[in-house]
Amino acid sequence: MSFRSFFFSALLIVIGATAALADTRLIMVEEEGCIWCARWNEEISHIYPKTDEGQAAPLHRIDIRAPRPEDMTFARGLFFTPTFVLMVDGTEVSRIEGYPGEDFFWGLLRQMLTTANIAISE
């Protein structure tokens, strides 16, 4: 194996390890009285922490009217509930605005995690 091949292989391992060690969270922006938030809570919230996605990106909830956490940087304003924001090391990498229903939610979330190179156990 050439030095160049070895270097790039080692670099890929380091990048993969760094992604695995990143602080990854799914932020749910919600508000009282939001019927779509209630639907998500009814259909997903009880199973989310038990899923591979929930293990890879634990859920953190914030109220849309509350001050934004200082350790989080959002790419743009938060105007709709629910909004699901994937945060890696406190920075937004993608989001889902609204709740598209259980079937679409899982596919969109998995796509967000895959795009962000977040490892999902299977």
C-alpha positions in Angstrom: 0.0 0.0 0.0 1.4 3.4 -1.0 1.8 6.2 1.6 -0.9 8.1 -0.3 -3.4 5.3 -0.1 -2.6 4.8 3.6 -3.0 8.5 4.3 -6.4 8.7 2.6 -7.6 5.6 4.3 -6.5 6.9 7.7 -8.2 10.2 6.9 -11.5 8.5 6.1 -11.3 6.6 9.4 -10.7 9.8 11.4 -13.5 11.6 9.6 -15.9 8.7 10.3 -14.8 8.6 13.9 -15.3 12.3 14.3 -18.8 12.1 12.8 -19.6 9.2 15.2 -18.4 11.3 18.2 -20.3 14.5 17.1 -23.1 15.7 19.4 -26.1 15.0 17.3 -29.6 15.9 18.4 -33.0 16.2 16.8 -34.7 19.4 18.0 -38.5 19.4 17.9 -39.8 22.9 17.9 -43.4 22.8 19.2 -46.1 24.9 20.8 -49.1 24.2 23.0 -52.2 23.6 20.9 -50.4 22.5 17.8 -52.5 19.6 16.4 -49.6 18.3 14.3 -47.3 18.3 17.3 -50.0 16.3 19.2 -50.3 13.9 16.3 -46.5 13.4 16.2 -46.6 12.8 20.0 -49.3 10.3 19.6 -47.7 8.4 16.7 -44.0 8.7 17.2 -42.8 10.1 20.6 -43.2 6.9 22.6 -41.1 4.8 20.1 -38.6 7.4 18.9 -36.1 6.9 21.7 -36.1 3.1 21.1 -35.3 3.4 17.4 -31.9 3.5 15.7 -32.7 7.1 14.6 -33.6 8.0 18.2 -30.3 6.5 19.4 -28.3 8.4 16.8 -30.1 11.8 17.3 -31.8 12.0 20.7 -34.8 14.3 20.9 -34.6 17.7 22.5 -37.8 19.8 22.6 -38.1 23.6 22.6 -41.1 25.8 22.6 -41.3 28.1 19.5 -41.9 31.1 21.7 -39.1 30.4 24.1 -35.7 32.1 23.7 -33.4 30.0 21.5 -30.7 28.0 23.4 -27.4 29.8 23.2 -25.6 26.6 22.3 -27.6 26.1 19.1 -27.2 27.9 15.7 -30.2 27.7 13.4 -29.8 28.3 9.7 -32.9 30.4 9.6 -35.9 31.4 11.7 -38.3 29.0 13.3 -41.8 29.8 12.1 -43.8 26.6 12.0 -44.7 23.8 14.4 -43.7 21.2 14.5 -40.3 21.8 13.0 -37.6 19.0 13.4 -34.1 20.4 13.2 -31.1 18.0 13.0 -28.2 19.6 14.9 -24.6 18.4 14.8 -22.4 20.0 17.4 -24.9 22.8 17.9 -25.3 23.7 14.3 -28.3 23.0 12.1 -27.6 20.6 9.2 -31.1 20.0 8.0 -34.8 20.3 8.9 -38.3 19.1 8.4 -41.0 21.8 8.6 -44.3 20.3 9.6 -45.2 16.7 10.3 -45.8 14.7 7.0 -47.2 11.7 8.8 -45.5 8.6 10.3 -44.5 6.9 7.0 -42.9 10.0 5.5 -41.3 11.2 8.7 -39.1 8.1 9.1 -37.8 8.3 5.5 -37.1 12.0 5.7 -35.3 11.6 9.0 -33.2 8.7 7.8 -32.3 10.8 4.7 -31.2 13.7 6.9 -29.0 11.5 9.1 -27.5 9.8 6.1 -26.7 13.1 4.4 -25.1 14.4 7.6 -23.0 11.2 7.7 -24.5 10.2 11.1 -24.1 6.4 11.7 -27.4 4.6 12.2 -27.2 1.2 13.9 -29.2 -1.5 12.1 
